[in-house]
Amino acid sequence: MSSTSSSFDLPASDAGTDAKKAREFKVIALIAVAHFVSHVHIMLLPPLFGEVKEAFGVGYVEIGLALTAFNAASALLQTPAGFLVDRVGPRAMLTGGLVLGGLAVTAAALLPGYWFFVIAYGFLGLANTVYHPADYSILSATIDHKRIGKAFSIHTFAGYLGSGVTPALALACAAMWGWRGAFLVVAGLSIATAFVLIVAGSILPRISHKPGQAPAKSEQKVGLDLLLSAPILRNLLFFFCLAMANGGIQTYTIVGMAKIHGTPADIASIALSGFLLFSAGGVLLGGIIADRTPHHERVAAVGFACTSTMAILMAWVNMPAALLIGVMSAGGLLNGIIQPSRDMMVRAVTPPGSFGKVFGFVSTGFNLGGMVAPLLYGFLMDHGEPRAIFMIVTGFIFLALVTAITRRKPESIA
């Protein structure tokens, strides 16, 4: 009997492992789709700047104010959203964010007047507050630590993919139905994704930590003492620098290259899509690297060196179309490789049960950068100084590099 009993032990164990991996796959797929949609929201307006600007009869600064409203709402409310994720649960918060995002994009398309557009973008920023706290809480609670780097990379890849396809999607929809029609298509995508989460979301955890993983009170740093600690603030600054750098590249490459070098919009759009899509591919490669090395600062150093070189070339060299596309695609690849290491840096200094609030807080760096970048870069565009945009981008890349390489070596979290 003992031999018979033992003969069933291995298959049972294998079945349990397979079931766990299958559940992890479904969780990652759902989170990836939600993150994809969140980046479609973020990149929806930049390709349509011209049409929206003409529709309301305003300048680049005024249109940039809508993005500032988006990021101001996210910056002010993302940390409270992180606390709510840890308290209420990430599943409900994520679903609610998708619904609110769909309604906000609909309002931006249908309500008359410029200020209604700005207010709608403020509500879209409120919806944006849930994604990073909820997504990272769910992944940290459900994915085995041996595969967490790859899970983070797939999550980030989905976001970059959303950013990469949105310019083409927005322009194609606008060509058929105008910019308002493009907005309504994206609103429908958001509501449809929320419906998928409602139907299939039972696989997602209702709490933000693994059962039995909640730390003892003596080990659980919560509130401002955790968020204002040096390692967390360093990550906040790191995220801010990335937002300032990527904001300049993603939002002003097309109009900036046209002003500096007379680059046709279609060529600049292809180059920008190359940057974003290769960034997405780089993220997947970065996930493999992040799981295999604790030296994330070295990964960042190589990636930032290449990205800064790309920005300098864009500002000062009138490259042929093929070379511009190649340079931006290579810069995007290295930029993407950095991203999973970025997330591992944050996870390494976050106690279990606090992923929502910590990721919500450090992700505020993205929103702070998003508040400043549209107004600063829009001002430079309106005053005929597009080259200065890429110089400022280079400066923030170097500051991010300094922030990364001077940090303490992260300790792994099981």
N, C-alpha and C positions, 0 to 999 in steps of 0.2 A: 504493500500500500504506500510505503514511503516513496518508492521509486515512481509510482503512478502520480502521487501528489506533486512530487518535485517536477515531473515532466510538464505539469500545467503551470508552474510558477513563471517560467520565462515568457511563454506566450501572453500570460496575463499582464506581466510587467511591460512587455512590448506593446500590448494593446493600450495600457494606460499611458505610455509615453506617446504613442501615436495619437491618442485622443487629445492629450495636452497640446501637442504640436498643431493638431487640426484646429483646436480652439484658438490658439495663438494666431494662426493664419487668418481666421475669420475676424478676430479683433483688429489685427493690423490692417486688414482690408477695409473695414468700416471706418477706422480712424483715418486711413489714407484718403478715402473718398471725401470725408468731411474737410480734411486739411486742403485737399485739392480745391474745393469750392471756396474756402476762405481766401485762397490766393487769387482765384478768379475775381472775387470782390475787390481785392487790393489793386489788381492790375487793370480793372475794367475802364477806368477813366483816362489814364495816360494816352492810349492810342486814339482816343476820341477828343483830346484836348481841343483841336481845331473846331470841330463841329459844335461842341458844347459852348466853347467861347463865343462863337458867332451867334448861337441860338440865344444867348443871354446878353450879348453885346458888352462883354467885359474883357479884361486883360488876363495875362498869365497869372499874375499875383492873385486876382480874384478867384480864378479857378483853383489855384493852389490852396486858397483858403478852405475849400471843401475838403481837400486832403488833410489840411491842418485840423479841421473840425473832427474828422475821422480819427486822427491820431491823438488829439486832445482827449476825446472821450475814452479811447482805449487806455491812454496813459493814466488818467485819473481813476478809472474804474477797474482796470485789469487786476490789480492787487486785491481789492475787495472781492472780485469775481473768483480769484484763487482761493480765498478763505471760504467762499460759498461752495466751491467745488469740493474742498475738504470736508465741509459740514453737510451739505445737501446731497452730494454725489455727482460725479462727472457726467453720467449718462443723461440725466435730466437737463443739466446745464448745457450740454452740447446740442441736444435736440432743440432746446429753446433758442439758442444762439442762431441756429440755422433758420428757424422760422422767422425770427426778428430780422435777420439779414435779408431774407427774401422780401419781407414787407418793406424794409427800408429802401431797397433798390427799386421796388415798384413805385414807392412814393417819389423817389428822385426822378423817375421817368415821367410820372403822370401829373404831379402837382405843378401848378403854374408859378413862374417867378424864380429868380436866382436864389433868394434867401431860403425858400422852401427846399431848394436843391442842397444848399449848405446844411440845413437842419437835418435833412434826410441822411446826409453823409455822417452827421454826428451820431444818429441812431445806428447807422451801419458800423461805426466805430464801437458803439456799445455792444453790438452783436459780436464784434471781433474779440472782445475781452475773454470769451469763454474758451477759445480754441486751444491755446497753448496750455493753460492750466488743466483743462479737462483731458486733452490728448495725452500729455505727459503723465498725468496721474493714472490714466487707464493703462498706458503701456508699462509704467513702472510697477503697477499692481498685478499685471497678468503675464508679463513676458519673463522667461527665465533669464537671470543675469548674464548667462553665457551668450545669449543672443540679443541682449538689449541694445548693443551698438548697431546691429543690423536693423533692428526694429526702428530705432531712432532715424537711421538713414532712409528707410523706406518712407517713414512719415515725412521727413524733410524733402525727399525726392518727389513725393506727391504734391507738396506745395510748390516746388520749383516747376514741376510739370504744369500745374495750373497757371503759374505766371508765364511759362513759355508759350502755351497755346492760346492764352487770352488775347494778345494783340491780333493774331490772325482771326480768331473767333469773333472778336468785337468788330473788326473792320469788315469782315464778311457779312455779319448780321446788319451792320449799319448800311452797307451798300444796298441791301435788299429792303430794309424797313426803317432806316434812319437810326440815329443814336438812341432814341427812346425805345425802338424795337429791340436793339441790342441789349439794353438794360433789362427789358422784360424777359428776354430769353434767359439771362443770367438769374433773374428772380425765380423763374420757373425751375431752374436747376437746383437752386437752394431749397425750395419747398419740396421738390422731389427727393432730395437727399435726406431731409428731415423725416419724410414718410418712410424711407428705407430704414432709418434708425428706429423709428417707432415699431415697425414690423419685425425687424431682425435684431434689434438692439438688446434682446434679453441675454445675449452672449456677453454683453459689457458689464463690468462690475458696478454695483451701486455705491460702493465705498472706494476710497482712494488709496487703500493699502491692502496688501495681501492678508488673508486671514491668518491670525497668529503672528503677524509681523509688526503690529503696532508697538512702538517702543514704550518702555517704562517712563513714568513721568519724569524721573531723574535724568533720562536721556533725551527727552523730547523738548528741544528748544523751539518755542513757537512765538509768534508775534514779532514786535519790532526788534527784540534782541537778536533774533535770527536774521531778519531781513536787513538790518543795519550792520551786520558783522562784516569784517573786511573782505572775506572771500566772496560773499554775495554781492557786495557793492562793486567789487572788481569785475564780476560777471555782468553787472548792470552797465558799467562803463563800456565793457567789451561789446555788448549788444548795441549800445548807442552808436559806437564807432562804425559797426557794421551797417547799421541803418543809414547813417549819413553817407557812407561810401556807396552802398547799393542803391540808395535813393537817387543819387546823382546819375548813376549809370542807367538804372532801369527807367527813370522818368524822363531824362533829358538827353539821352543818346540821339534820338531821332531829330529833334529840333536843334540840338546843340551842334551835331555834326553838319547839319545843313548850313548853319550860320558860320561855322569856322571854315569848313572846306568845300561847301556847296555839295555835300554828299546827297544824292537823291534819296527821298524818303523810303522808297522801296528797298534800296540797298542797305540803308541804316536799319530798317525794320528786320531784314534778314539777319544782319549782324547781331542785333539785339536778341532776336529769337535764338540764334546760335549760342550767344552767351547764356541765356536762360536754360535752354535745353541741355547744353553741355554741363551746366551747373547741376542739373538734375542727374545726369549720368555720373558726374563726379561725386555726388552725394552717396550713391550706391557703392562706389569704390571706397569712399571715405568711411562707410560703415564697416567694411571688412577691415580696414586699417585700424579703426577705433577699437575693435574687439581684440586686436593683436598687439597693441602697444599702449603703454601708459604715458608715452612722451608726446602728448597732444600738442605741446608748444612747438615741437619740431615740425609737425605736420603744418601747423599754422604759419610758421616762418616761410616755408617753401611756397605755400599758397599765396600768402600776402605779397611776397616778392614778385611773383608772376602777375598778380592782379594790379599792383601798382605800376609795373612796367607797361601793362596794357593801357592804363589810364593816361600815362605820359605820352605814349604813342598816339592815342586818340586826340590829344590836345595839340600836339606839335607836328605830326606827320600826316600829310595828305596821302593816305594809302590807297592803292587800287582796290576795287571792290573785293576781289578774291582774297587779298591780303588782310583787309579789314575784317572780313568774315572769319578768316582763319585766326587772327590775333584775338578777336573777341571770343571765339569758341574755345581757344586754348585757355584764355583767362577765366572763362566760365567754368571749365573743367577743374582748374585748380581752386577756384572759389568754392565750388561744390564740395571738394574733398575736405575742406575745413569744417563744414557744418556739423557732421556727427561728433567730431572731437569737441566742438563747442558745447553740444548737449551733454557729452560725457563730463566735461568740466563742471557743469552745473550739478549734475546728478551726484558727482563725487563729494560735494560739500552740502548735500541735502539729506537731513535725517528722514527715515521712513515716516509716512503719514503727513509730511509737509510738502509733498511734491507740487500740489496745486498752488499753494501760496508762494513758494519759492519760484517756480517757473512763471507764475503770473507776474511776480515782482520783477524778475530780471528781464522778462519779455517786454516790460514797460520801456526798457531801453530802446527797443524798436520803435515804440510809439513816440517817445521823446524825440528821437531822430526824425521820425515822420512828421512831427509838428514843425521842426526847425527847417528841415531840408526843402519842402516845397516853397516856403516863403523866401528863404535865402537864395535858392537856385532860380526861382521865378524872378526875383529882383535882379539878379545878374543877367538873366535872359532879357528882361525888359530894358536893361541899360546897356545892351550890346556887349556883354562880357561872358560869352559862353565858355571860353577857354578857362576862365577862372573856376568854373564848376569842376572841371576835371583835375585842376590843381588842388582844390579843396578836398576832392575825393581821395587823391593821393595822400594828402596829409592825414586824413582819418584812417586810411589803411595802415600807415606807419604807426599811428597811435594805438590802433588795435593790436598790431604786432608787438609793440612794447608791453601792452597790457597782458598779452598771452605769455610771452617768454619770461616775464618777471614774476609770474605766479608761483606759488608752492606746488610741488608735484602732487596731483590728486591721489587720494586713497580710494581704492575700489570699494564699491558697496555691493554686497551680495543681494 
